């Protein structure tokens, strides 16, 4: 069985994800085989918040070149956008970034 820390890998900090904090949306990189239910339970357990909605998308790796011919790809990963309830507290990791 996976740990909750195996499901939620890291927070994604971009300009858009920082703007979405006002409406209590947070973005995380998650395990590729994690389901929405697993992501919801992991975020609730780690941060002590109430999750309303989870949306996920697979971000495909870009093609990169390291020279003339050996073309390769970056790894693909899964992104989850988590919407918290109105009465839920904010996640502290993102508070220090703003």
C-alpha positions as CSV (number, residue, x, y, z in Angstrom):
1,X,0.0,0.0,0.0
2,X,1.2,3.5,-0.9
3,X,1.9,6.2,1.7
4,X,0.2,9.5,1.2
5,X,3.6,11.0,0.5
6,X,4.0,8.6,-2.4
7,X,0.8,10.0,-3.9
8,X,1.4,13.7,-3.5
9,X,4.9,14.3,-4.8
10,X,5.4,18.1,-4.8
11,X,3.4,21.4,-5.0
12,X,3.5,23.2,-8.3
13,X,4.4,26.9,-7.9
14,X,3.6,29.1,-10.9
15,X,2.1,32.5,-11.4
16,X,-1.3,31.0,-12.3
17,X,-1.3,28.6,-9.3
18,X,-0.4,31.5,-7.0
19,X,-3.4,33.5,-8.3
20,X,-5.7,30.6,-7.8
21,X,-5.0,30.6,-4.1
22,X,-7.6,33.3,-3.7
23,X,-10.3,30.8,-4.7
24,X,-8.7,28.0,-2.7
25,X,-7.3,26.0,-5.6
26,X,-3.9,24.4,-5.2
27,X,-1.8,22.5,-7.8
28,X,0.3,19.4,-7.1
29,X,2.4,16.9,-9.0
30,X,1.0,13.4,-8.1
31,X,1.8,9.8,-8.9
32,X,0.8,8.8,-12.4
33,X,-1.3,5.9,-11.2
34,X,-3.1,7.8,-8.4
35,X,-6.9,8.1,-8.6
36,X,-8.9,11.2,-7.7
37,X,-10.1,9.5,-4.6
38,X,-6.6,8.7,-3.5
39,X,-5.4,12.2,-4.2
40,X,-8.4,13.7,-2.2
41,X,-7.6,11.5,0.9
42,X,-3.9,12.2,0.7
43,X,-4.3,16.0,0.6
44,X,-6.9,15.9,3.4
45,X,-4.6,13.7,5.6
46,X,-1.3,15.7,4.9
47,X,-2.7,19.2,5.3
48,X,-5.8,18.7,7.4
49,X,-8.2,20.4,5.0
50,X,-11.5,19.5,3.3
51,X,-11.4,18.9,-0.4
52,X,-14.4,19.5,-2.6
53,X,-13.1,18.7,-6.1
54,X,-10.1,17.2,-7.7
55,X,-9.3,17.5,-11.4
56,X,-6.3,15.7,-13.0
57,X,-4.4,15.9,-16.2
58,X,-1.4,14.1,-17.7
59,X,1.3,16.4,-18.8
60,X,3.2,14.8,-21.6
61,X,7.0,15.2,-21.7
62,X,8.5,17.6,-24.2
63,X,10.9,16.3,-26.9
64,X,14.5,17.5,-26.1
65,X,17.7,17.1,-28.0
66,X,21.1,16.7,-26.3
67,X,23.1,17.1,-29.5
68,X,22.5,16.6,-33.2
69,X,20.8,13.2,-33.4
70,X,20.1,11.7,-30.0
71,X,16.6,13.1,-29.5
72,X,14.9,12.1,-26.2
73,X,11.9,13.1,-24.2
74,X,11.4,14.5,-20.7
75,X,9.3,12.3,-18.4
76,X,5.5,12.6,-18.5
77,X,3.8,13.4,-15.2
78,X,0.4,13.9,-13.7
79,X,-1.0,17.2,-12.3
80,X,-3.8,17.5,-9.9
81,X,-5.8,20.7,-9.2
82,X,-7.4,20.5,-5.7
83,X,-10.3,22.8,-4.8
84,X,-10.9,23.3,-1.0
85,X,-14.1,24.1,0.8
86,X,-14.8,27.7,1.8
87,X,-14.5,27.0,5.6
88,X,-11.3,25.0,5.1
89,X,-8.0,26.6,6.2
90,X,-5.3,27.6,3.6
91,X,-2.3,25.3,2.9
92,X,0.8,26.8,4.6
93,X,3.3,25.8,1.9
94,X,1.8,28.2,-0.5
95,X,1.5,31.0,2.1
96,X,5.2,31.5,2.4
97,X,5.6,31.7,-1.4
98,X,3.3,34.7,-1.9
